[in-house]
Amino acid sequence: MSSELPGTSLDDVHLPGHWLLARLGKRVLRPGGIEMTHNLLRCLNITENDDVLEFAPGLGITARHIIKLHPKTYTGVERDENAARWTQVHLPKSDRIQIVIGTADKTNLSANCCSVLFGEAMLSMSSQKQKEGIVDEAFRLLKPGGVYGIHELCIVPDNAAEEMETKIVKALSSSIHVGVRPLKAADWCQLLKNAGFEILDLGYAPMNLLQPIRIIQDEGLIGAINFAKNVISNTIARKRVFAMKTAFDRYKENLKAMYLVARKPNS
Ligand SMILES: C[S@@+](CC[C@H](N)C(=O)[O-])C[C@H]1O[C@@H](n2cnc3c(N)ncnc32)[C@H](O)[C@@H]1O
């Protein structure tokens, strides 16, 4: 099976920001970086008895970490066909591991099919209605007692002015070229509670996706150097990456990465 990066038919001007970063060599595309992913995986405590489902695996970075924990099964549901193929090709071949092309709010998978569900940097890109659909589907797919971990963008503090929220949404959406709608922590918790979940844990990290230290942590030194070279040598991409970084930096006091762990009650 051949694989190419998502968005190959789009030029650097029109490509969604996360696929532009991928084209430039960035593989970790979530706001709290690989460190927050590891924190979240520790909280989810995946064992050999777990059926794990991941919404939006993207390029499969977290999938690889999950598979190293030897769960009973791993299934990724990814709506971008190229990303799904890319991830399938780069994961170990096993009948316990599969990537399904589909959308997280209507997966067509059976109810109660997983014990751990995971999703990073995908709800923030969804409208409120889509968020509700995805979280309802998560609740349907999880077995009673199963856990749901999310890693998303968060507006802080909970009493931040609505005007600030509007400015952040506008700045992110126009620089990333995708509708980005982060919520406040209280609203993320309410979204999950409305679907029936109970909240177990919550944590924050700075939104440092495009800070040099974070890029080295996430991509390794060689990956970070290659990314920097690609950014410097491509004028359009450089302008776009700096526009994204400027938006993140401008709102750094009010924009954080957040993880949340929730459980589907036993009854
Ligand atoms: C910013 S990337 C994050 C990828 C990966 N989770 C990561 O953290 O590196 C967003 C990903 O979400 C996928 N996505 C967005 N909405 C989705 C949905 N409703 N169902 C499945 N995948 C979705 C996109 O195709 C893309 O792969």
The ligand as a MOL file (V3000), in Angstrom:
LIG
                    3D

  0  0  0     0  0            999 V3000
M  V30 BEGIN CTAB
M  V30 COUNTS 27 29 0 0 0
M  V30 BEGIN ATOM
M  V30 1 C -4.3940 18.5620 14.2890 0
M  V30 2 S -4.4980 16.9590 13.6220 0 CHG=1
M  V30 3 C -4.1130 15.9700 15.0640 0
M  V30 4 C -3.6550 14.5920 14.7040 0
M  V30 5 C -3.2080 13.7250 15.8770 0
M  V30 6 N -4.3190 13.4370 16.7620 0
M  V30 7 C -2.0950 14.4020 16.6420 0
M  V30 8 O -2.3540 14.8690 17.7640 0
M  V30 9 O -0.9650 14.4490 16.1480 0 CHG=-1
M  V30 10 C -6.2410 16.7280 13.5020 0
M  V30 11 C -6.6410 15.3730 12.9960 0
M  V30 12 O -8.0210 15.1610 13.2830 0
M  V30 13 C -8.6300 14.5090 12.1810 0
M  V30 14 N -10.0790 14.7330 12.3830 0
M  V30 15 C -10.6820 15.9160 12.6050 0
M  V30 16 N -11.9970 15.7370 12.8180 0
M  V30 17 C -12.2260 14.4070 12.7460 0
M  V30 18 C -13.3890 13.5940 12.8780 0
M  V30 19 N -14.5810 14.1430 13.1300 0
M  V30 20 N -13.2730 12.2570 12.7500 0
M  V30 21 C -12.0620 11.6850 12.5070 0
M  V30 22 N -10.9220 12.4120 12.3530 0
M  V30 23 C -11.0010 13.7470 12.4770 0
M  V30 24 C -7.9670 15.1920 11.0130 0
M  V30 25 O -8.1370 14.4690 9.8060 0
M  V30 26 C -6.5260 15.1890 11.4980 0
M  V30 27 O -5.8930 13.9600 11.2480 0
M  V30 END ATOM
M  V30 BEGIN BOND
M  V30 1 1 1 2
M  V30 2 1 2 3
M  V30 3 1 2 10
M  V30 4 1 3 4
M  V30 5 1 4 5
M  V30 6 1 5 6
M  V30 7 1 5 7
M  V30 8 2 7 8
M  V30 9 1 7 9
M  V30 10 1 10 11
M  V30 11 1 11 12
M  V30 12 1 11 26
M  V30 13 1 12 13
M  V30 14 1 13 14
M  V30 15 1 13 24
M  V30 16 1 14 15
M  V30 17 1 14 23
M  V30 18 2 15 16
M  V30 19 1 16 17
M  V30 20 1 17 18
M  V30 21 2 17 23
M  V30 22 1 18 19
M  V30 23 2 18 20
M  V30 24 1 20 21
M  V30 25 2 21 22
M  V30 26 1 22 23
M  V30 27 1 24 25
M  V30 28 1 24 26
M  V30 29 1 26 27
M  V30 END BOND
M  V30 END CTAB
M  END
